[in-house]
Amino acid sequence: MNRIFIFKGECDPYAFLRKTAAEKCNNTEIVRAENGKPYFKHLPNLYFNISHTDGLTVIAVGDSEVGIDVEKPRKFDFRITRRFLKSEADYITAADSEKRFFEIWTKKEAFLKYKGTGITAGLDSVNVFDCYPNIKTFYFEDYIISVCSEKDYEIEK
């Protein structure tokens, strides 16, 4: 039931979600919670989250709360790591690695989206090395994807 869908190129994630939800309910209205997180108004047990970057969209859909983020590693200003916790910044700077930075970044975003706060809660509000639920990270081509949920999510390509 819990799946991650990966789309290259153009994708209308809300059209995909409505089509997926239509298998369970005729009314697939999507509304937003006070914190801005979207959900199905008439399907309280169907959760989803969306992320997109540079030609790739990922959508997690399942029966448990979920947060997902995708990034394509690129050059960035290492000074931003000062906004992370020391253990995370040390992990990134030890290898001077864009890949490590975006691994930590996607984990933080996935967790904060899972919680429903987004990054407005602050990048230092979560320790990605010690949080519940755990955050899983995987790679798809040149992209880094992290997903946060109490249950496992399988990839559909």
N, C-alpha and C positions, 0 to 999 in steps of 0.2 A: 504493500500500500504506500509506503513512504518512498518517494522517488525524487531524483534530481534530474531535470530535463535541461539539456544543453543545446542551444541554438546558435549557429554561426550566421552572420549577416543580419538582415532585417527580421524583426520579430515583434509582434504585438502581444506582450505577455498577458494582458488582461483578456484579450480575445481567446487565447489559449486556455486561460484559467476558467473562463465562463463555459467553454466547450467541455472541459474536463468536469466541471461541477454539474453540468446539465445531465450527466449520467446518474446523478444522485437526487437532483431536485430541479423543478421547473424554474424556480426563482433564483437566479444566480447573481443577484445584486451584490455589488462590492461596496462597502462603506468604510469609513476610517474611524478608528478609536480616537479618543481625546488626544493621545500622543501622536496621532497621524498614521499609525500602523493600519494597513488595509486588512479587511477580513470579509468573509461571506456573511451577509446579514442573516440568511436563513439556513446556514450550514455550520452550526457552532462547533462541530467536531471535525471540520476540514480546514486545515491550516495551510498557509502558503507564505512564501517570501520570494522576492525577486531581486536580482542584481544584474547590472550590465556594465560593460566597459569595452571600448575599442573593438567592436565587431563581434562581441560574444554576449549572449544573454543566458543567465542560469535561473531556473525556477525550481524551488523546492515545494512539493505538495505532499501532504500526508495527514495522519491522524494525531500528530503531536506538534506542539508549538515549535517553530523553527526560525532560524536566522541564517542567511547565506550572503556571502560576498565573493566577488570575483575581481581580480586585477591582473593586468599584464605588466610584469616588471619593466621598469624604465628608470632613467636617471631621476634623482630627486635630491633635495638638499638634506644632508645628513643631520643638520641642526634640528630638524623636526623630532629626532629621537629624544630630545630633551623633554618632550611632552609625554614620553612613555615612562613606565617604571624603570628603575635602574637595571634590574635583571634583564628586562627586554632590550633596553638600549645596549647593554653589554653584549648580549647575544648577537645583535645586529652588527655592532661595530667590531666585534672580534673577527668577523670575516669580511668587513667592509663590503657588504653584499646587498645589492638591490633585491635579490631573491629573498633574503632573510627579512628585510624590511617589509616587503609586501606579504610575506607569510604572517608576520606579527600584525600588520595592518588588517588583513582579511580576517584574522581570528578575532581581533577587537571588534571590527564591524559586525561580524556574524553574531558574536555574543550580545552586543548592544542592540542589534536588531531583534534577536531572540527575546531579549528583555522588553523590547518595545520602546526603548529610549533613543536609539540612534546615537550618533557621536556627540550629541549635545550633552550627554552625561559626562563627557570628558574622556580623553584617551588614557588618562591615568586612573580611571575609575574601576578598571578590571585588570587583573594579572592573568594573562593568557596561559601562563604555566601552572596556575593553581586556581581553576575556577570550575564551577559545576553549573550546567553539565559540561562535559568535555567537548572540545572543539576539534573536529577532524579536518585535516587539510590534505588536498590532493592536487595533482597537476593534470591539466588537459592542454595538450600542445604547449604553447608558450604562456599559458595562463595558470594562475594560482587560485584555487577555490577553497574556501573554508565554510563549513556548515556546523551549526550549533543546535543540538536537539538532545532530548533525553533518549530518543530512539535512533536507530540506524536508518540511514537513507541510502538507497541504491541509485546508481547512475543509469540514466536512459539517454542514449545518444541518438 
